[in-house]
Amino acid sequence: MKISIDIMNKKHWTHWSMLLSLAVFGLGCSVAVDETANANDGAEAVAEDHQALNGVVFGSWQKTNPSSTTDWTETTVPTETWTCFLSGVAGSFASNWPTWSDLDPPMPISGAWGVGTTWTMVAEPSTGQKIRTELVCVPTPRSSPFVRWRTGEARHRLGKYSEDGNNPDNKRRCFLTEISNDATFTETPAGSGPLNFASAADKVYTYHDDQYWYIAGEGRAAGQATCINISVDRKPFGFGVPGAGTATNPLAQNTAAGTVQCALTGVQGKFRTNSFSDGVFIRYSAVAGQWTSTETNTKSAWSQCFE
């Protein structure tokens, strides 16, 4: 089964609710399917199809600024009945603030937008930087709104949670849809920042207590999350690399029916390396039937698998 991508040019518009400027530069797309190797840091991506695995869609988008590739691409995955989560992020979130122009976005961002009728993949670096975004999309509607958190704010509620297995809220699970360096807009004096994801301690994540799901963070970070209701819970995971190097760890083996899915619930680390392969990645191998988590160079990833 394949679900195609529609690449669309749109007029420039500003999404003030997300505090960022969008710009259209041209066309280009990369889609991660099954065992996608590390992205080629020396070239921009080419357009392909999304690959669906028993209803799960994997997509990726990467951008070097400057280049002819757009910061974002609108897919054909519907927002009303599907939900897309962040499954991988890499590159540099350094910003050129206080510079502001269509060609030099001040707020580096990586994620999925569920605005409009179809999901949008976003990789928006500042001038001289690279960002790669990887998504996993599942045929399940959201069970909570999109909620943003940034440094300086208290934790934000995403939705109710219950320890009671007979309560529908027990099936809610929440994942990241976006991370960003939007300290750009809050630094005083102007030009003193931004500092998000500039150290190994910077972190944004989702979690729950016995009543609610939350999005929160530590250090200097920002992100957005949403939730879905699942059928079967799987074990949550957390892996990291304390220094230089790369580690890949197994998450979950798929079922014969291919119903297991995994996505990011938390990201931590310094994102200042201009490489499409320097980051964290939750990926699936069709050959091994295995989900894995890969982390590089002081970064950590938290994830949850489910059916």
N, C-alpha and C positions, 0 to 999 in steps of 0.2 A: 504494500500500500504506500502510495506517495501523495503528499499534499504539496502543491506547487506554491512558490513564492510569487507574489506580484511586487515588482519594484516600481515605485511611483515617484514622479517629481511633484513637489507641492510648492506653493508659494511660501516664502519665508514668513514664520509666525513666531510669536513669543508666548511661552507658556508660563505666565507669572506665578501660577500656583505652585509650580515646581522650581521657580526662580532660575530659569535658564533660558538661553537663547539658542534657537535652532537655525541651522543654515543648510541650504542644499547646494552641494558642490558638483554632483554628477551621479554616476551609477557604479555599483560594484557590490558583490556579496560573497560571503563565504559561509558554507553550511557544514557543520560538524556532524558526520554520520558514523555511528558505531565507534570504530576504533580510530578516529581521526588522530593523526600524529601531531606533534607540536607544529603550530602554525609557522609558515615561512616568514621570517622576519625581514627578508629582503624584497618582498613583493606584496602588492595589494591582492585582495581576494578576487575570485571570479564567481559569476552567478551559477548556482546549481539549484537542485530541488531540495526541499526538506525530506528527510527520510523518516517515515513513521514506523515504529516498532509496536505492533499490537495497540495502536491508538496513541502512542507517545510520539511527540514530534521533537526532534533536536534541531536547534538552529544556532548559528554563530554569525557575528559581524565584527570586523576589525577595521581600524582606521589609523592611518598615519597622517598627521597634520604638518605641513600641507600635502595634499594629494587630491586626485579627482574623485575619490570615493566619498560618498555622503556620510554624514554623522549617524544616519539612521535609515532604516528601511521598514516599510509597512508590509507585513505578511498577510496571508489569507487565513490565518488562524483566528476564529471568531472569539471576541471577548465575552459574549453572552454565555456561551456554553463551555469554553475552555479557559484554563488558567496557565500562564507561563511564569516560571520561576528562574532565578539566576542559578546556573549550574557551573559557571566558570567565569573568571575575570583575571586579566593579566595586563601588564604594561605600567605606564607612568601616569599618576594622577597629579603631577606637578602642574601648577597654574601660573600664568603670566599676569595675574592680577597686579595692578589695576588696569591693564590693557583690556579694551572691550571692542570687539568688532565681529562681524559675521564670520570672518575667517580666523578669528582667534577667540573662541569661546572661553569665558572666564571660569566656568565651573566644569571641570572634567567629570564625566559621568559614564557609568556602565550599567545596563539593565534592560528591563522590559517594561514598556508602557501599555497599559490596558485602557487607553483613552480612545474613544470612537468605537467602531464596529469590529476592528481587527487589531491584533497585537502588533506592536512595533519593537524592533530590536534597535538598541542604541549603543554606540561607542563613540563618545565625543571627547577627544583629547584637545589640550591647548596646543598652540604652535610649537613644533619641535618635539612633540610627544607621540606615543603610540598607546592605544587601548584596544583590548580584545574582549568581547562579550560572548558568552555561551549560555544558551537557554535550554530548558526542558519544558515542554508544554504538554499538559494532560487534559483529556476530555472531561473535565469536571469544573463546574462553575465555582466562582469565589463564594466563600461563606462569611466574608468580612470585608470591610472597605480597605482601600490602600491607606496605610498609615506611615508617615515619615518621622524619623528621629534624627536629631543632630546634637553635637556637643553642646552642653550647657542646659539641655532640657531634661526633665524627669522622664522616666520610662512612660511609654504610651500604651494604652490598651489596644489590642487587636480584636479580641473577641472573648466570649466566655469559654471556660474550660471546666470539665467535671471529672472527678475521679471515679464516678459511678458509671460502670460499663453499660448501664441501661439508659443513660442520659445521652441524647444526641450530641451534646457538647463534648462528650468524651472522644468523639471521632474527629474533632477539629485539630488540624496541624497547620503551622504557620511557617512560611519560608520568605527569604529575601527576594525581592524583585529588582533591587537597584542598590548600588553604592555610589557615593559621589564625594567631591571635595568642595562642598558648598560653604565652607568657612569663609570663602571669598567675600561673601556678602555681609559678614558680621564682624570682620576684623577692624580694630581701632588702634592706631589710625589707619586709614586706607593704605594698602600696600604693605602692611606688616605681616600679612599671611598670604595665602591660606596654608594651613598645616595638617589638614586631614590626611590620614594614612601616610604620614611622613616618618613614623617610628614603628618598631616591632610591637609596641604595646597597643596600638590603635585598633579598635574593634567595634563592630556593630553586629547584633545578634537578636534572635527571637528566643523566648523561653516562656514557661508557664509556672504558676503556683497552683494552689488547689481551687482557684476560682476563675483566673483569667490568663490569656496569652498576652505577651507584651513584646514590644521592640524597644531595645535599649542599647547602650554602648559604653565603652571605656576609652580613655585617652581622647584623641581627636579623630572623630569619624562622623559619617552621616550615611543614612540608608533608608530604604522603604521596604515594606513587607505587606503581605496579605495571607489569607488562609483558605483552605479547602476542607471539606469533610471527606475522610478516607473510609475505606472498607476494612482493611486489615493493617494494624500497626506493625512496624518493624523497628528494630533497635536503632537509636540515634548514635552518631559517631562524632569523634573529634580527633583530628590529627594535625601535627605541625612539624616544621623543621626549625630548630632553634638557631641554626647558623646557616652557612652556605651549603648548597646542595639541593637534591631533589629526592622526595620519598613518595612511593605509591603504595597504598594500602587497600586491601579488599573491603568492600562494604557489604554487599548482599548478593547471593546467587539468585538468578532469576528462576521463576517457576516454569514448568513445562508450557503453561498457558501464556507466559511472557507478561505477567501482570505487575511485576515489581518495578517501582519507579523511585528515583532518589533526586534530591535537590539540596541546595545550600540553605542552612539556617543561620550561619554565622561566618564572618570573614574577619581575619586579623592579620596585621602586618604592615610593612613598609612597601608601598607601591610607588617606586621612583626609578625603576629600571625600564628602559625603552626596549622591551622585548615582548612579542606576542606569546611567548612561552614562559615568561616569568610571572607566576601567579598561583592560583588554586583552581582545580578542575575536578568536577564530578562527572565521570564518563562511563559509558557502557560498552562492553566488548560483546558483539554478537557471536563471535567464535567461541569465547569462553563462557558466555552467558553470565557475565560477572560485571557488577558495578564496582568502580574503584574511586578512590580519592587521591589526587596528586597535589602536593604542596612543594613550593620552591622557596629557598633563600629567606629564612626568618618568618615565613607566612604560615598561617594556620587556617583550617577549614572545619566547620561544623556542618553536619548533614543529617538528614533523616530519610530513611527509606520507608515505603508504604505500598499498599495495594489498594 
